[in-house]
Amino acid sequence: MGADGLSESRLVPVPQYMQTTEPHIRVGAYALGVLGRADAFRFEEHLEECPQCRDRARELARVTARLAVAGPVARPGPGLADRLMEAVAAGRRRAGRRRLALVAAAVVLAVGGPWAAADLSGRPGGPGDGVRVQRWVGADRGSGAAAVVTAARHEWGTAVALEAVRVPAVGVCALIAVGRDGSEETVTSWSAGVPGGGLVEVDGGAALRPEAIDRFEVRTAGGRRLVTVTR
């Protein structure tokens, strides 16, 4: 016998939704009829004591009644999926062309003047100026290759994203961070399929902090430097 005189075999475990400070979270499942028989019975006991849940249950009952007479959901036509995929692919191609144009603009900046370092808002930047995210551009006059490097400072070092075009190499290439002290770290690598190909987008990270990085270099697996991005 329990302390209140009831047999312990008659004690019913309190369901999870009755243990929370918001028992009405189960009212939707009750209105949709997806609660089990025992849980539904216990929740009906709760409804007798909770005006808020009773009102909500009545509202949801009207909704479920309307859904019952609304008829089956119309299925999309057989060509809809193909058209959606074509639209997504076209959007990606347009976005790729826009990014390609941005990198091409970097060529003009790089060939026409000194290398630039700026934060994403366009304000001039430099080592030690506290800028957290910087975008550098660079180009190779001989090959026509160009690269944009975005570097974000983190506690662990620097997160780096590279966008490059017209890289004159086939095979494995790598982005190298060269420190002001002469140290080098491989940020990321990729496989170039066609010399002078289209847009390459890769990212990686370096333990060096942005202020400790002197330049980035795109190199072949054999060590040939293809593009240099400096401050």
MDAnalysis code that builds the backbone (N, CA, C; Angstrom):
import MDAnalysis as mda
import numpy as np

u = mda.Universe.empty(693, n_residues=231, atom_resindex=np.repeat(np.arange(231), 3), trajectory=True)
u.add_TopologyAttr("name", ["N", "CA", "C"] * 231)
u.add_TopologyAttr("resid", np.arange(1, 232))
u.add_TopologyAttr("resname", ["MET", "GLY", "ALA", "ASP", "GLY", "LEU", "SER", "GLU", "SER", "ARG", "LEU", "VAL", "PRO", "VAL", "PRO", "GLN", "TYR", "MET", "GLN", "THR", "THR", "GLU", "PRO", "HIS", "ILE", "ARG", "VAL", "GLY", "ALA", "TYR", "ALA", "LEU", "GLY", "VAL", "LEU", "GLY", "ARG", "ALA", "ASP", "ALA", "PHE", "ARG", "PHE", "GLU", "GLU", "HIS", "LEU", "GLU", "GLU", "CYS", "PRO", "GLN", "CYS", "ARG", "ASP", "ARG", "ALA", "ARG", "GLU", "LEU", "ALA", "ARG", "VAL", "THR", "ALA", "ARG", "LEU", "ALA", "VAL", "ALA", "GLY", "PRO", "VAL", "ALA", "ARG", "PRO", "GLY", "PRO", "GLY", "LEU", "ALA", "ASP", "ARG", "LEU", "MET", "GLU", "ALA", "VAL", "ALA", "ALA", "GLY", "ARG", "ARG", "ARG", "ALA", "GLY", "ARG", "ARG", "ARG", "LEU", "ALA", "LEU", "VAL", "ALA", "ALA", "ALA", "VAL", "VAL", "LEU", "ALA", "VAL", "GLY", "GLY", "PRO", "TRP", "ALA", "ALA", "ALA", "ASP", "LEU", "SER", "GLY", "ARG", "PRO", "GLY", "GLY", "PRO", "GLY", "ASP", "GLY", "VAL", "ARG", "VAL", "GLN", "ARG", "TRP", "VAL", "GLY", "ALA", "ASP", "ARG", "GLY", "SER", "GLY", "ALA", "ALA", "ALA", "VAL", "VAL", "THR", "ALA", "ALA", "ARG", "HIS", "GLU", "TRP", "GLY", "THR", "ALA", "VAL", "ALA", "LEU", "GLU", "ALA", "VAL", "ARG", "VAL", "PRO", "ALA", "VAL", "GLY", "VAL", "CYS", "ALA", "LEU", "ILE", "ALA", "VAL", "GLY", "ARG", "ASP", "GLY", "SER", "GLU", "GLU", "THR", "VAL", "THR", "SER", "TRP", "SER", "ALA", "GLY", "VAL", "PRO", "GLY", "GLY", "GLY", "LEU", "VAL", "GLU", "VAL", "ASP", "GLY", "GLY", "ALA", "ALA", "LEU", "ARG", "PRO", "GLU", "ALA", "ILE", "ASP", "ARG", "PHE", "GLU", "VAL", "ARG", "THR", "ALA", "GLY", "GLY", "ARG", "ARG", "LEU", "VAL", "THR", "VAL", "THR", "ARG"])
u.atoms.positions = np.array([
    [0.845, -1.190, 0.000],
    [0.000, 0.000, 0.000],
    [0.881, 1.241, 0.000],
    [0.463, 2.266, -0.697],
    [1.204, 3.509, -0.698],
    [0.891, 4.336, 0.522],
    [1.570, 5.458, 0.665],
    [1.386, 6.312, 1.827],
    [-0.015, 6.885, 1.885],
    [-0.714, 7.009, 0.736],
    [-2.043, 7.595, 0.718],
    [-3.123, 6.533, 0.774],
    [-2.739, 5.280, 1.018],
    [-3.728, 4.227, 1.152],
    [-4.094, 3.558, -0.142],
    [-3.534, 3.969, -1.281],
    [-3.827, 3.373, -2.572],
    [-2.842, 2.259, -2.860],
    [-3.302, 1.235, -3.509],
    [-2.417, 0.154, -3.911],
    [-1.452, 0.662, -4.962],
    [-0.167, 0.313, -4.833],
    [0.825, 0.768, -5.793],
    [0.527, 0.253, -7.185],
    [-0.178, -0.887, -7.291],
    [-0.502, -1.426, -8.602],
    [-1.500, -0.561, -9.338],
    [-2.206, 0.344, -8.616],
    [-3.191, 1.213, -9.254],
    [-2.589, 2.549, -9.655],
    [-1.347, 2.801, -9.264],
    [-0.715, 4.067, -9.608],
    [-0.323, 4.043, -11.079],
    [-0.734, 5.092, -11.808],
    [-0.447, 5.184, -13.237],
    [0.713, 6.148, -13.441],
    [1.786, 5.755, -14.139],
    [2.904, 6.686, -14.386],
    [2.415, 7.940, -15.095],
    [2.948, 9.079, -14.681],
    [2.564, 10.342, -15.308],
    [3.254, 10.436, -16.656],
    [2.500, 10.614, -17.769],
    [3.129, 10.713, -19.092],
    [4.032, 11.929, -19.179],
    [4.951, 11.920, -20.163],
    [5.945, 12.977, -20.291],
    [5.309, 14.341, -20.452],
    [4.199, 14.418, -21.237],
    [3.615, 15.730, -21.489],
    [2.983, 16.317, -20.246],
    [2.669, 15.461, -19.223],
    [2.110, 15.969, -17.978],
    [3.214, 16.440, -17.037],
    [4.469, 16.092, -17.343],
    [5.573, 16.478, -16.479],
    [6.178, 17.813, -16.878],
    [5.801, 18.335, -17.991],
    [6.366, 19.588, -18.464],
    [5.554, 20.761, -17.963],
    [6.134, 21.942, -17.962],
    [5.407, 23.141, -17.546],
    [4.414, 23.583, -18.603],
    [4.442, 22.971, -19.781],
    [3.510, 23.301, -20.847],
    [2.846, 22.022, -21.342],
    [1.871, 21.485, -20.598],
    [1.247, 20.222, -21.009],
    [0.471, 20.325, -22.302],
    [0.122, 21.544, -22.724],
    [-0.672, 21.681, -23.943],
    [0.128, 21.388, -25.209],
    [1.424, 21.064, -25.071],
    [2.209, 20.764, -26.271],
    [1.712, 19.506, -26.971],
    [0.921, 18.662, -26.285],
    [0.407, 17.452, -26.905],
    [-0.986, 17.624, -27.482],
    [-1.563, 18.822, -27.387],
    [-2.942, 18.994, -27.837],
    [-3.066, 18.794, -29.340],
    [-2.017, 19.157, -30.102],
    [-2.062, 18.962, -31.546],
    [-2.117, 17.490, -31.914],
    [-1.287, 16.687, -31.238],
    [-1.301, 15.249, -31.502],
    [-2.646, 14.639, -31.126],
    [-3.248, 15.148, -30.042],
    [-4.564, 14.642, -29.633],
    [-5.621, 14.987, -30.676],
    [-5.598, 16.238, -31.172],
    [-6.601, 16.660, -32.152],
    [-6.470, 15.884, -33.453],
    [-5.249, 15.527, -33.821],
    [-5.032, 14.776, -35.059],
    [-5.278, 13.281, -34.893],
    [-5.484, 12.851, -33.646],
    [-5.781, 11.449, -33.410],
    [-4.587, 10.529, -33.496],
    [-3.393, 11.058, -33.244],
    [-2.199, 10.224, -33.363],
    [-1.672, 9.744, -32.012],
    [-2.313, 10.164, -30.913],
    [-1.921, 9.650, -29.607],
    [-2.412, 8.217, -29.444],
    [-1.669, 7.423, -28.710],
    [-2.125, 6.082, -28.381],
    [-3.340, 6.138, -27.468],
    [-4.004, 4.999, -27.320],
    [-5.243, 4.980, -26.543],
    [-5.008, 5.402, -25.103],
    [-3.957, 4.885, -24.473],
    [-3.692, 5.220, -23.078],
    [-3.338, 6.691, -22.924],
    [-2.475, 7.213, -23.819],
    [-2.103, 8.624, -23.737],
    [-3.292, 9.526, -24.007],
    [-4.139, 9.141, -24.951],
    [-5.329, 9.945, -25.236],
    [-6.246, 9.993, -24.026],
    [-6.410, 8.871, -23.336],
    [-7.262, 8.828, -22.149],
    [-6.712, 9.753, -21.068],
    [-5.396, 9.690, -20.847],
    [-4.790, 10.535, -19.822],
    [-4.876, 12.007, -20.197],
    [-4.704, 12.296, -21.498],
    [-4.778, 13.690, -21.917],
    [-6.194, 14.227, -21.774],
    [-7.205, 13.386, -21.988],
    [-8.591, 13.815, -21.775],
    [-8.841, 14.143, -20.310],
    [-8.183, 13.408, -19.418],
    [-8.274, 13.761, -18.001],
    [-7.674, 15.141, -17.756],
    [-6.571, 15.416, -18.447],
    [-5.948, 16.736, -18.321],
    [-6.855, 17.828, -18.875],
    [-7.559, 17.539, -19.962],
    [-8.451, 18.535, -20.567],
    [-9.535, 18.971, -19.604],
    [-9.970, 18.073, -18.735],
    [-11.016, 18.422, -17.775],
    [-10.558, 19.499, -16.807],
    [-9.246, 19.622, -16.635],
    [-8.702, 20.581, -15.668],
    [-8.043, 21.788, -16.330],
    [-7.962, 21.806, -17.658],
    [-7.195, 22.860, -18.344],
    [-8.050, 23.562, -19.395],
    [-8.620, 24.725, -19.088],
    [-9.435, 25.449, -20.072],
    [-8.638, 25.839, -21.316],
    [-7.365, 26.158, -21.138],
    [-6.537, 26.555, -22.279],
    [-6.434, 25.426, -23.291],
    [-6.191, 24.212, -22.811],
    [-6.083, 23.076, -23.723],
    [-7.426, 22.742, -24.353],
    [-8.518, 22.914, -23.611],
    [-9.835, 22.648, -24.189],
    [-10.118, 23.594, -25.344],
    [-9.813, 24.881, -25.153],
    [-10.040, 25.854, -26.227],
    [-9.173, 25.529, -27.436],
    [-7.921, 25.196, -27.183],
    [-7.013, 24.892, -28.289],
    [-7.456, 23.628, -29.024],
    [-7.916, 22.638, -28.279],
    [-8.374, 21.399, -28.903],
    [-9.577, 21.650, -29.800],
    [-10.487, 22.538, -29.360],
    [-11.651, 22.859, -30.191],
    [-11.221, 23.560, -31.478],
    [-10.246, 24.480, -31.374],
    [-9.756, 25.172, -32.570],
    [-9.140, 24.180, -33.557],
    [-8.310, 23.287, -33.046],
    [-7.654, 22.320, -33.921],
    [-8.641, 21.313, -34.488],
    [-9.682, 21.015, -33.742],
    [-10.694, 20.093, -34.257],
    [-11.370, 20.674, -35.488],
    [-11.604, 21.996, -35.477],
    [-12.210, 22.629, -36.655],
    [-11.251, 22.567, -37.848],
    [-9.960, 22.756, -37.577],
    [-8.974, 22.688, -38.657],
    [-8.921, 21.292, -39.260],
    [-8.863, 20.275, -38.409],
    [-8.791, 18.906, -38.920],
    [-10.054, 18.533, -39.677],
    [-11.190, 19.091, -39.255],
    [-12.432, 18.814, -39.983],
    [-12.376, 19.400, -41.384],
    [-11.822, 20.618, -41.507],
    [-11.698, 21.230, -42.833],
    [-10.715, 20.450, -43.700],
    [-9.637, 19.970, -43.088],
    [-8.678, 19.174, -43.852],
    [-9.303, 17.881, -44.367],
    [-10.214, 17.321, -43.581],
    [-10.821, 16.052, -43.971],
    [-11.670, 16.177, -45.218],
    [-12.257, 17.380, -45.446],
    [-13.133, 17.557, -46.605],
    [-12.428, 18.299, -47.730],
    [-11.150, 18.619, -47.547],
    [-10.443, 19.408, -48.559],
    [-10.074, 18.588, -49.780],
    [-10.071, 17.274, -49.657],
    [-9.720, 16.432, -50.793],
    [-8.238, 16.144, -50.819],
    [-7.792, 15.242, -51.685],
    [-6.371, 14.868, -51.756],
    [-5.510, 16.012, -52.270],
    [-4.252, 16.002, -51.860],
    [-3.303, 17.018, -52.310],
    [-2.963, 16.772, -53.777],
    [-2.989, 17.838, -54.572],
    [-2.680, 17.701, -56.001],
    [-1.217, 17.330, -56.181],
    [-0.960, 16.360, -57.017],
    [0.413, 15.943, -57.292],
    [1.000, 16.787, -58.420],
    [2.292, 17.114, -58.334],
    [2.911, 17.899, -59.402],
    [2.968, 17.103, -60.697],
    [2.972, 17.836, -61.806],
    [3.073, 17.194, -63.106],
    [4.408, 16.508, -63.280],
    [4.508, 15.570, -64.203],
    [5.749, 14.794, -64.361],
    [6.944, 15.635, -64.761],
    [6.730, 16.792, -65.402],
    [7.860, 17.604, -65.849],
    [8.293, 18.660, -64.857],
    [7.579, 18.774, -63.715],
    [7.885, 19.853, -62.778],
    [9.280, 19.693, -62.178],
    [9.621, 18.481, -61.764],
    [10.936, 18.272, -61.147],
    [12.055, 18.632, -62.113],
    [11.913, 18.236, -63.387],
    [12.942, 18.565, -64.376],
    [13.063, 20.069, -64.566],
    [11.906, 20.758, -64.607],
    [11.950, 22.214, -64.793],
    [12.596, 22.896, -63.591],
    [12.301, 22.404, -62.389],
    [12.914, 22.986, -61.198],
    [14.421, 22.769, -61.203],
    [14.856, 21.571, -61.593],
    [16.289, 21.296, -61.649],
    [16.979, 22.178, -62.678],
    [16.329, 22.390, -63.817],
    [16.902, 23.261, -64.842],
    [17.010, 24.693, -64.331],
    [15.980, 25.144, -63.585],
    [16.009, 26.508, -63.047],
    [17.130, 26.669, -62.037],
    [17.314, 25.652, -61.170],
    [18.399, 25.717, -60.188],
    [19.755, 25.741, -60.881],
    [19.926, 24.879, -61.895],
    [21.205, 24.841, -62.621],
    [21.485, 26.165, -63.309],
    [20.437, 26.775, -63.899],
    [20.623, 28.070, -64.559],
    [21.024, 29.132, -63.549],
    [20.413, 29.097, -62.367],
    [20.783, 30.056, -61.330],
    [22.220, 29.894, -60.901],
    [22.664, 28.631, -60.795],
    [24.060, 28.397, -60.412],
    [25.011, 28.882, -61.490],
    [24.633, 28.685, -62.760],
    [25.501, 29.166, -63.845],
    [25.611, 30.686, -63.814],
    [24.472, 31.363, -63.574],
    [24.516, 32.832, -63.500],
    [25.379, 33.284, -62.339],
    [25.231, 32.612, -61.180],
    [26.051, 32.980, -60.021],
    [27.526, 32.745, -60.312],
    [27.835, 31.641, -61.034],
    [29.224, 31.368, -61.383],
    [29.796, 32.430, -62.294],
    [28.978, 32.904, -63.254],
    [29.462, 33.959, -64.157],
    [29.700, 35.254, -63.398],
    [28.834, 35.539, -62.419],
    [29.045, 36.759, -61.630],
    [30.341, 36.665, -60.843],
    [30.601, 35.490, -60.233],
    [31.851, 35.334, -59.483],
    [33.052, 35.407, -60.409],
    [32.908, 34.835, -61.607],
    [33.997, 34.897, -62.578],
    [34.300, 36.340, -62.940],
    [33.254, 37.152, -63.080],
    [33.449, 38.563, -63.402],
    [34.163, 39.288, -62.269],
    [33.849, 38.921, -61.018],
    [34.514, 39.555, -59.885],
    [36.001, 39.231, -59.877],
    [36.316, 37.965, -60.151],
    [37.728, 37.594, -60.182],
    [38.429, 38.256, -61.358],
    [37.738, 38.368, -62.490],
    [38.335, 39.059, -63.632],
    [38.608, 40.516, -63.294],
    [37.721, 41.118, -62.516],
    [37.965, 42.500, -62.086],
    [39.218, 42.579, -61.238],
    [39.496, 41.507, -60.487],
    [40.716, 41.481, -59.691],
    [41.946, 41.535, -60.574],
    [41.863, 40.945, -61.762],
    [42.985, 41.001, -62.701],
    [43.282, 42.445, -63.059],
    [42.237, 43.197, -63.350],
    [42.418, 44.601, -63.723],
    [43.063, 45.368, -62.590],
    [42.583, 45.122, -61.358],
    [43.156, 45.817, -60.210],
    [44.616, 45.440, -60.018],
    [44.889, 44.136, -60.161],
    [46.238, 43.664, -59.885],
    [47.229, 44.135, -60.930],
    [46.838, 44.057, -62.192],
    [47.746, 44.460, -63.263],
    [47.887, 45.966, -63.319],
    [46.825, 46.660, -62.960],
    [46.850, 48.111, -63.095],
    [47.492, 48.840, -61.953],
    [47.745, 48.181, -60.845],
    [48.311, 48.917, -59.725],
    [48.797, 47.983, -58.653],
    [49.125, 48.523, -57.478],
    [49.637, 47.696, -56.385],
    [48.555, 46.776, -55.839],
    [49.005, 45.729, -55.146],
    [48.065, 44.802, -54.520],
    [47.267, 45.549, -53.465],
    [46.026, 45.108, -53.260],
    [45.153, 45.791, -52.308],
    [44.693, 44.826, -51.243],
    [44.591, 45.333, -50.041],
    [43.994, 44.569, -48.948],
    [42.880, 45.411, -48.375],
    [41.703, 44.835, -48.248],
    [40.558, 45.583, -47.735],
    [39.645, 44.651, -46.990],
    [38.906, 45.200, -46.012],
    [37.901, 44.374, -45.366],
    [36.675, 44.326, -46.259],
    [35.670, 43.552, -45.856],
    [34.532, 43.315, -46.734],
    [33.672, 44.548, -46.928],
    [33.823, 45.559, -46.103],
    [33.057, 46.786, -46.287],
    [33.747, 47.737, -47.247],
    [34.982, 47.390, -47.669],
    [35.687, 48.212, -48.638],
    [36.644, 49.205, -48.022],
    [36.751, 49.253, -46.701],
    [37.678, 50.194, -46.080],
    [39.095, 49.672, -46.204],
    [40.073, 50.549, -46.394],
    [41.447, 50.077, -46.518],
    [41.871, 49.309, -45.285],
    [42.725, 48.311, -45.496],
    [43.211, 47.524, -44.381],
    [44.711, 47.375, -44.447],
    [45.253, 46.798, -43.404],
    [46.681, 46.581, -43.362],
    [47.025, 45.753, -42.159],
    [48.238, 45.316, -42.042],
    [48.624, 44.480, -40.916],
    [48.457, 45.212, -39.605],
    [47.822, 44.517, -38.638],
    [47.702, 45.087, -37.315],
    [46.639, 46.140, -37.181],
    [45.763, 46.360, -38.189],
    [44.770, 47.420, -38.070],
    [43.482, 46.927, -37.444],
    [43.408, 45.648, -37.015],
    [42.241, 45.135, -36.329],
    [41.142, 44.646, -37.243],
    [41.338, 44.694, -38.560],
    [40.323, 44.208, -39.486],
    [40.222, 42.697, -39.336],
    [39.021, 42.186, -39.117],
    [38.847, 40.764, -38.858],
    [38.790, 39.954, -40.147],
    [38.131, 40.473, -41.177],
    [38.014, 39.766, -42.451],
    [38.613, 40.633, -43.544],
    [39.514, 40.059, -44.332],
    [40.174, 40.808, -45.394],
    [40.048, 40.072, -46.714],
    [40.000, 40.830, -47.785],
    [39.979, 40.254, -49.134],
    [41.154, 40.818, -49.913],
    [42.024, 39.941, -50.392],
    [43.187, 40.338, -51.170],
    [43.016, 39.844, -52.602],
    [43.624, 40.558, -53.532],
    [43.547, 40.152, -54.937],
    [44.951, 40.070, -55.511],
    [45.106, 39.241, -56.519],
    [46.404, 39.110, -57.159],
    [46.259, 38.543, -58.557],
    [47.247, 38.774, -59.404],
    [47.220, 38.263, -60.780],
    [48.643, 38.052, -61.263],
    [48.772, 37.190, -62.247],
    [50.059, 36.933, -62.877],
    [50.036, 37.551, -64.268],
    [50.928, 38.489, -64.526],
    [50.922, 39.210, -65.804],
    [51.179, 38.276, -66.988],
    [52.031, 37.294, -66.782],
    [52.393, 36.423, -67.892],
    [51.295, 35.451, -68.286],
    [50.715, 34.783, -67.310],
    [49.725, 33.748, -67.607],
    [48.306, 34.285, -67.700],
    [48.055, 35.432, -67.084],
    [46.695, 35.961, -67.047],
    [45.857, 35.380, -65.932],
    [46.432, 34.486, -65.125],
    [45.693, 33.915, -64.000],
    [45.476, 34.975, -62.932],
    [44.356, 34.863, -62.234],
    [44.036, 35.812, -61.171],
    [43.428, 35.067, -60.003],
    [43.554, 35.654, -58.821],
    [43.038, 35.008, -57.619],
    [42.542, 36.045, -56.631],
    [41.512, 35.683, -55.920],
    [40.999, 36.475, -54.806],
    [41.052, 35.594, -53.570],
    [41.661, 36.086, -52.514],
    [41.748, 35.354, -51.255],
    [40.996, 36.139, -50.191],
    [40.080, 35.472, -49.518],
    [39.372, 36.054, -48.383],
    [39.873, 35.368, -47.126],
    [40.369, 36.153, -46.180],
    [40.957, 35.608, -44.961],
    [40.190, 36.133, -43.752],
    [39.766, 35.224, -42.886],
    [39.021, 35.598, -41.684],
    [39.802, 35.158, -40.454],
    [39.988, 36.072, -39.543],
    [40.773, 35.788, -38.345],
    [39.938, 35.012, -37.331],
    [40.528, 33.974, -36.760],
    [39.892, 33.191, -35.706],
    [40.890, 32.971, -34.581],
    [40.398, 32.475, -33.450],
    [41.293, 32.209, -32.333],
    [42.355, 31.182, -32.702],
    [41.975, 30.231, -33.560],
    [42.904, 29.158, -33.917],
    [43.821, 29.528, -35.068],
    [43.580, 30.649, -35.751],
    [44.398, 31.030, -36.898],
    [43.594, 31.786, -37.928],
    [43.626, 31.335, -39.177],
    [42.973, 32.046, -40.275],
    [42.179, 31.076, -41.141],
    [40.909, 31.394, -41.347],
    [40.089, 30.662, -42.317],
    [40.256, 31.343, -43.667],
    [40.514, 30.562, -44.693],
    [40.876, 31.111, -46.000],
    [39.966, 30.541, -47.080],
    [39.490, 31.421, -47.959],
    [38.731, 31.004, -49.139],
    [39.427, 31.556, -50.374],
    [39.607, 30.709, -51.376],
    [40.288, 31.098, -52.615],
    [39.329, 30.996, -53.786],
    [39.328, 32.028, -54.627],
    [38.659, 32.003, -55.924],
    [39.716, 32.347, -56.970],
    [39.912, 31.464, -57.921],
    [40.955, 31.678, -58.928],
    [40.417, 31.343, -60.312],
    [40.955, 32.028, -61.320],
    [40.566, 31.765, -62.710],
    [41.824, 31.675, -63.571],
    [41.681, 30.924, -64.663],
    [42.730, 30.782, -65.672],
    [44.058, 30.306, -65.072],
    [43.970, 29.337, -64.177],
    [45.182, 28.777, -63.575],
    [45.883, 27.903, -64.619],
    [47.121, 28.237, -65.001],
    [47.797, 27.540, -66.107],
    [48.476, 26.251, -65.662],
    [47.689, 25.266, -65.245],
    [48.289, 24.015, -64.781],
    [47.271, 22.892, -64.881],
    [47.784, 21.679, -64.995],
    [46.967, 20.467, -64.936],
    [47.543, 19.585, -63.839],
    [46.675, 19.046, -63.000],
    [47.142, 18.219, -61.897],
    [46.898, 18.899, -60.566],
    [47.621, 18.460, -59.560],
    [47.413, 18.959, -58.204],
    [48.025, 20.344, -58.045],
    [47.219, 21.257, -57.522],
    [47.693, 22.600, -57.172],
    [47.410, 22.830, -55.695],
    [48.101, 23.786, -55.117],
    [47.936, 24.064, -53.696],
    [48.009, 25.558, -53.444],
    [47.298, 25.987, -52.406],
    [47.399, 27.365, -51.936],
    [48.293, 27.356, -50.708],
    [49.349, 28.142, -50.754],
    [50.343, 28.188, -49.686],
    [50.283, 29.546, -49.001],
    [50.240, 29.534, -47.670],
    [50.366, 30.764, -46.891],
    [51.830, 30.911, -46.484],
    [52.423, 32.040, -46.842],
    [53.826, 32.308, -46.515],
    [53.864, 33.351, -45.411],
    [54.473, 32.993, -44.291],
    [54.525, 33.894, -43.157],
    [55.570, 34.977, -43.312],
    [55.443, 36.007, -42.502],
    [56.425, 37.094, -42.523],
    [57.804, 36.608, -42.067],
    [57.806, 35.503, -41.329],
    [59.084, 34.949, -40.879],
    [59.650, 33.934, -41.861],
    [58.991, 33.775, -43.024],
    [59.463, 32.839, -44.028],
    [58.871, 31.447, -43.923],
    [58.120, 31.180, -42.867],
    [57.497, 29.863, -42.722],
    [56.385, 29.692, -43.747],
    [56.057, 28.442, -44.054],
    [55.036, 28.151, -45.053],
    [54.041, 27.130, -44.513],
    [52.779, 27.297, -44.895],
    [51.736, 26.336, -44.548],
    [50.871, 26.092, -45.775],
    [50.551, 24.828, -46.021],
    [49.609, 24.505, -47.090],
    [48.197, 24.720, -46.572],
    [47.482, 25.639, -47.189],
    [46.124, 25.971, -46.758],
    [45.127, 24.960, -47.305],
    [45.240, 24.643, -48.596],
    [44.334, 23.699, -49.236],
    [44.938, 23.262, -50.562],
    [44.399, 22.214, -51.147],
    [44.868, 21.743, -52.453],
    [43.686, 21.232, -53.256],
    [43.874, 21.111, -54.565],
    [42.812, 20.646, -55.452],
    [43.438, 20.107, -56.728],
    [42.627, 19.481, -57.549],
    [43.097, 18.924, -58.814],
    [42.591, 19.782, -59.963],
    [43.506, 20.368, -60.716],
    [43.158, 21.198, -61.870],
    [43.074, 20.307, -63.100],
    [41.924, 20.317, -63.765],
    [41.719, 19.416, -64.894],
    [42.145, 19.977, -66.227],
    [41.980, 21.296, -66.418],
    [42.265, 21.915, -67.715],
    [43.125, 23.152, -67.486],
    [44.241, 23.302, -68.187],
    [45.047, 24.514, -68.021],
    [44.284, 25.735, -68.496],
    [44.359, 26.802, -67.702],
    [43.654, 28.022, -68.068],
    [42.156, 27.861, -68.002],
    [41.676, 26.965, -67.136],
    [40.251, 26.663, -67.050],
    [39.458, 27.752, -66.362],
    [38.239, 27.355, -65.943],
    [37.309, 28.314, -65.371],
    [37.567, 28.574, -63.901],
    [36.496, 28.903, -63.215],
    [36.585, 29.321, -61.821],
    [36.893, 28.146, -60.904],
    [37.857, 28.356, -60.010],
    [38.192, 27.388, -58.968],
    [37.827, 28.008, -57.628],
    [37.070, 27.280, -56.816],
    [36.693, 27.752, -55.484],
    [37.044, 26.679, -54.469],
    [37.958, 26.988, -53.576],
    [38.362, 26.062, -52.522],
    [38.559, 26.859, -51.239],
    [38.536, 26.163, -50.119],
    [38.795, 26.841, -48.850],
    [39.585, 25.931, -47.932],
    [40.136, 26.533, -46.906],
    [40.951, 25.795, -45.954],
    [41.297, 26.686, -44.779],
    [42.364, 26.351, -44.082],
    [42.747, 27.126, -42.913],
    [44.234, 27.042, -42.654],
    [44.730, 28.013, -41.899],
    [46.146, 28.067, -41.537],
    [46.269, 28.452, -40.073],
    [47.291, 27.931, -39.417],
    [47.540, 28.299, -38.030],
    [48.058, 29.728, -37.918],
    [48.675, 30.217, -38.993],
    [49.153, 31.601, -38.995],
    [47.981, 32.570, -38.877],
    [48.148, 33.617, -38.099],
    [47.144, 34.678, -38.017],
    [47.282, 35.590, -39.233],
    [46.230, 36.295, -39.640],
    [46.322, 37.160, -40.824],
    [47.472, 38.154, -40.754],
    [47.691, 38.722, -39.573],
    [48.755, 39.722, -39.462],
    [50.144, 39.109, -39.603],
    [50.234, 37.780, -39.459],
    [51.523, 37.106, -39.595],
    [51.758, 36.575, -41.000],
    [50.762, 36.722, -41.886],
    [50.887, 36.219, -43.255],
    [51.420, 37.319, -44.163],
    [52.471, 37.010, -44.898],
    [53.043, 37.977, -45.830],
    [52.361, 37.905, -47.190],
    [52.056, 36.681, -47.642],
    [51.438, 36.522, -48.964],
    [50.869, 35.112, -49.096],
    [50.062, 34.933, -50.103],
    [49.578, 33.607, -50.496],
    [50.123, 33.290, -51.886],
    [50.416, 32.027, -52.120],
    [50.889, 31.601, -53.436],
    [50.117, 30.366, -53.888],
    [49.719, 30.363, -55.161],
    [49.169, 29.163, -55.784],
    [50.316, 28.468, -56.502],
    [50.567, 27.210, -56.158],
    [51.699, 26.478, -56.720],
    [51.245, 25.126, -57.274],
    [52.050, 24.604, -58.181],
    [51.843, 23.235, -58.659],
    [52.439, 22.270, -57.641],
    [52.171, 20.970, -57.842],
    [52.732, 19.968, -56.940],
    [54.253, 19.968, -56.992],
    [54.813, 20.403, -58.123],
    [56.261, 20.470, -58.250],
    [56.876, 21.729, -57.679],
    [56.053, 22.635, -57.159],
    [56.565, 23.843, -56.529],
    [56.584, 25.072, -57.414],
    [56.108, 24.958, -58.668],
    [56.103, 26.136, -59.548],
    [55.027, 27.116, -59.096],
    [55.417, 28.369, -58.929],
    [54.483, 29.401, -58.482],
    [53.662, 29.896, -59.669],
    [52.330, 29.874, -59.526],
    [51.432, 30.273, -60.607],
    [50.851, 31.661, -60.397],
    [50.434, 31.957, -59.188],
    [49.844, 33.258, -58.860],
    [50.276, 33.612, -57.452],
    [50.627, 34.858, -57.249],
    [50.977, 35.352, -55.922],
    [49.999, 36.438, -55.516],
    [49.495, 36.327, -54.302],
    [48.589, 37.341, -53.749],
    [49.271, 37.930, -52.532],
    [49.598, 39.203, -52.606],
    [50.315, 39.855, -51.508],
    [49.549, 41.082, -51.055],
    [50.042, 41.658, -49.963],
    [49.461, 42.906, -49.486],
    [50.013, 44.061, -50.295],
])
